[in-house]
C-alpha cells in the first residue's frame, strides 16, 4: 500500500531524487542571493537618482538653498533609498565573495552579483575620494 502512495503522492515521494547528481555542480546559495540583492540595489539607485534628477530639472535655473532641498520629502526619501541601496551593495559584495569561494558549486550568479554590485561601489568610492581631495 505504501509503495503505491510513493508513486502518486508527492508528499511520500523520494526527496533524494530532486537533488542534483553527484557529477553535476549546483549553483551556490550565497551567489544567487548576491545576484538578487545586487539587482534590488541597482533598482534602488535608479529610482533614487531618477527622483533627484527629476526634482532638479523641475526647479529649472532658480536658486536653491539647502533648506529648500531638505524641505522636499521626495529628496529626503530618495536619499534614504540611495543609502539603503548602498548597504545592500555592501551585503551583495560580501555574499558574492562567499559564493565565489565555495567549492564544488557553480559561480555564475556570484560573479554576476559581484559585477553588478562592484560598479556602484567603485563609483561611490571614487566620488568620495575626489570629494575628499
DAKA-V432311 format. One record per pair of residues at least 4 apart in sequence whose C-alpha atoms are under 8 Angstrom apart, sorted by the first residue. I is the first residue (numbers start at 1). J is the second residue. D is the distance in Angstrom with one decimal. If there is no record, write none. Layout:
BEGIN
i:I j:J d:D
i:I j:J d:D
END
This chain:
BEGIN
i:1 j:5 d:6.6
i:2 j:6 d:6.4
i:3 j:7 d:6.8
i:4 j:8 d:7.0
i:5 j:9 d:5.6
i:5 j:12 d:6.7
i:6 j:10 d:7.3
i:6 j:11 d:8.0
i:6 j:12 d:5.0
i:6 j:13 d:4.9
i:6 j:14 d:7.6
i:7 j:13 d:6.8
i:8 j:13 d:7.9
i:9 j:13 d:6.4
i:14 j:18 d:7.9
i:15 j:19 d:7.5
i:20 j:24 d:6.2
i:20 j:25 d:7.5
i:20 j:26 d:7.0
i:25 j:104 d:6.0
i:25 j:105 d:5.2
i:25 j:106 d:5.9
i:26 j:104 d:7.7
i:26 j:105 d:5.2
i:26 j:106 d:5.8
i:27 j:31 d:7.3
i:27 j:32 d:7.3
i:27 j:105 d:5.5
i:27 j:106 d:4.6
i:27 j:107 d:6.7
i:27 j:108 d:7.5
i:27 j:109 d:7.5
i:28 j:32 d:6.4
i:28 j:99 d:5.8
i:28 j:102 d:7.3
i:28 j:105 d:5.5
i:28 j:106 d:6.1
i:28 j:107 d:6.7
i:28 j:109 d:7.7
i:28 j:110 d:7.5
i:29 j:33 d:6.2
i:29 j:99 d:7.1
i:30 j:34 d:5.9
i:30 j:95 d:5.3
i:30 j:96 d:6.5
i:30 j:98 d:6.5
i:30 j:99 d:4.9
i:30 j:110 d:7.2
i:31 j:35 d:6.2
i:31 j:95 d:6.4
i:31 j:96 d:5.3
i:31 j:98 d:7.5
i:31 j:99 d:4.4
i:31 j:100 d:7.1
i:31 j:107 d:6.8
i:31 j:108 d:7.6
i:31 j:109 d:4.9
i:31 j:110 d:3.7
i:31 j:111 d:7.5
i:31 j:113 d:6.9
i:32 j:36 d:6.3
i:32 j:109 d:5.3
i:32 j:110 d:6.4
i:32 j:113 d:7.8
i:33 j:37 d:6.0
i:33 j:92 d:7.6
i:33 j:95 d:7.0
i:34 j:38 d:6.0
i:34 j:91 d:7.6
i:34 j:92 d:4.5
i:34 j:93 d:7.1
i:34 j:94 d:8.0
i:34 j:95 d:5.2
i:34 j:96 d:5.3
i:34 j:99 d:8.0
i:34 j:109 d:7.3
i:34 j:110 d:6.2
i:34 j:113 d:5.0
i:34 j:114 d:7.4
i:35 j:39 d:6.3
i:35 j:92 d:7.2
i:35 j:96 d:7.7
i:35 j:109 d:5.7
i:35 j:110 d:6.5
i:35 j:112 d:6.2
i:35 j:113 d:3.9
i:35 j:114 d:7.6
i:35 j:116 d:7.8
i:36 j:40 d:6.3
i:36 j:113 d:7.5
i:37 j:41 d:6.1
i:37 j:88 d:6.4
i:37 j:89 d:7.4
i:37 j:91 d:7.7
i:37 j:92 d:5.8
i:37 j:113 d:7.8
i:38 j:42 d:6.1
i:38 j:88 d:6.9
i:38 j:89 d:6.0
i:38 j:92 d:5.6
i:38 j:113 d:5.8
i:38 j:114 d:8.0
i:38 j:116 d:6.1
i:38 j:117 d:5.4
i:39 j:43 d:6.2
i:39 j:113 d:7.9
i:39 j:116 d:7.3
i:40 j:44 d:6.2
i:40 j:85 d:7.7
i:40 j:88 d:7.9
i:41 j:45 d:6.2
i:41 j:84 d:7.8
i:41 j:85 d:4.5
i:41 j:86 d:7.1
i:41 j:88 d:5.7
i:41 j:89 d:6.1
i:41 j:117 d:7.9
i:42 j:46 d:6.2
i:42 j:85 d:7.2
i:42 j:116 d:7.7
i:42 j:117 d:7.8
i:43 j:47 d:6.2
i:44 j:48 d:5.9
i:44 j:81 d:6.1
i:44 j:82 d:6.3
i:44 j:84 d:8.0
i:44 j:85 d:5.6
i:45 j:49 d:6.0
i:45 j:81 d:7.4
i:45 j:82 d:5.5
i:45 j:85 d:6.3
i:46 j:50 d:5.9
i:47 j:51 d:6.2
i:47 j:78 d:7.6
i:48 j:52 d:6.4
i:48 j:77 d:8.0
i:48 j:78 d:4.5
i:48 j:79 d:6.8
i:48 j:81 d:5.9
i:48 j:82 d:5.7
i:49 j:53 d:6.0
i:49 j:78 d:7.1
i:49 j:82 d:7.7
i:50 j:54 d:5.9
i:51 j:55 d:6.1
i:51 j:74 d:7.1
i:51 j:75 d:7.3
i:51 j:78 d:6.6
i:52 j:56 d:6.2
i:52 j:74 d:7.7
i:52 j:75 d:6.0
i:52 j:78 d:6.7
i:53 j:57 d:6.0
i:54 j:58 d:6.1
i:55 j:59 d:6.4
i:55 j:75 d:7.7
i:56 j:60 d:6.8
i:64 j:68 d:6.2
i:64 j:69 d:7.0
i:65 j:69 d:6.6
i:66 j:70 d:6.2
i:67 j:71 d:6.1
i:68 j:72 d:7.0
i:69 j:75 d:6.9
i:70 j:75 d:6.9
i:70 j:76 d:6.6
i:72 j:76 d:6.7
i:73 j:77 d:6.0
i:74 j:78 d:6.0
i:75 j:79 d:6.1
i:76 j:80 d:6.3
i:77 j:81 d:6.1
i:78 j:82 d:6.1
i:79 j:83 d:6.1
i:80 j:84 d:6.2
i:81 j:85 d:6.1
i:82 j:86 d:6.2
i:83 j:87 d:6.5
i:84 j:88 d:6.2
i:85 j:89 d:6.1
i:86 j:90 d:6.5
i:86 j:121 d:7.6
i:87 j:91 d:6.3
i:88 j:92 d:6.0
i:89 j:93 d:6.2
i:89 j:117 d:5.4
i:89 j:118 d:7.8
i:89 j:120 d:7.7
i:89 j:121 d:7.0
i:90 j:94 d:6.4
i:90 j:117 d:7.7
i:90 j:121 d:7.7
i:91 j:95 d:6.2
i:92 j:96 d:6.0
i:92 j:113 d:6.7
i:92 j:114 d:7.2
i:92 j:117 d:6.4
i:93 j:97 d:6.3
i:93 j:113 d:7.4
i:93 j:114 d:5.8
i:93 j:117 d:6.2
i:93 j:118 d:7.1
i:94 j:98 d:6.3
i:95 j:99 d:6.0
i:95 j:110 d:7.6
i:96 j:100 d:6.0
i:96 j:110 d:4.6
i:96 j:111 d:6.7
i:96 j:113 d:6.0
i:96 j:114 d:5.5
i:97 j:101 d:6.2
i:97 j:110 d:7.3
i:97 j:114 d:7.5
i:98 j:102 d:6.5
i:99 j:107 d:6.7
i:99 j:110 d:5.3
i:100 j:107 d:5.6
i:100 j:110 d:5.7
i:100 j:111 d:7.0
i:107 j:111 d:6.1
i:108 j:112 d:6.2
i:109 j:113 d:5.9
i:110 j:114 d:6.1
i:111 j:115 d:6.1
i:112 j:116 d:6.1
i:113 j:117 d:5.9
i:114 j:118 d:5.7
i:115 j:119 d:6.6
i:116 j:120 d:7.7
i:117 j:121 d:6.4
i:118 j:122 d:5.9
i:119 j:123 d:6.1
i:120 j:124 d:6.0
i:121 j:125 d:6.1
i:122 j:126 d:6.1
i:123 j:127 d:6.1
i:124 j:128 d:5.9
i:125 j:129 d:6.2
i:126 j:130 d:6.1
i:127 j:131 d:6.0
i:128 j:132 d:6.0
i:129 j:133 d:6.2
END
